[in-house]
Every structure is written in C-alpha cells, then in structure tokens.
C-alpha cells in the first residue's frame, strides 16, 4: 500500500513539473509575440534587419554641432 501511494505522489509531482514548464514556455512565447507586435507597431525592423530602425540616421553637422561651413 505504501509503494502505491509513493508512486501516485511521484506521478503527481512529475505532472506538476510538466505543467509548470508548459506554462512557462507559453508565457515566454506570448511575451515574444507582444514584443514583436510593439516593434512592428513602432516602426521597427521587419524581422530581417531592413526596416526603418535598421537604417542609419542621416548625418547632420559634426560632433561639435556645426556644419562644414561653420554655420550652426
């Protein structure tokens, strides 16, 4: 009788661990989908690195804030 109870307890713990792992994976996938949604919504790259966020900004002036002709 004691062995039967031990087997039931071990199976219940194993089932709980499997359930927790699946819940964690589902939550991670949901968070990733949410992040992708917001990147697309805010104009980020389209997944291959060629979206607006992947393009460099045009250079204006220099590090001093002045253009080449000396006019700020």
PyMOL commands that set and color helices and strands:
alter all, ss='L'
color gray80, all
select helices_A, chain A and resi 2-41+52-54
alter helices_A, ss='H'
color red, helices_A
deselect
rebuild
show_as cartoon
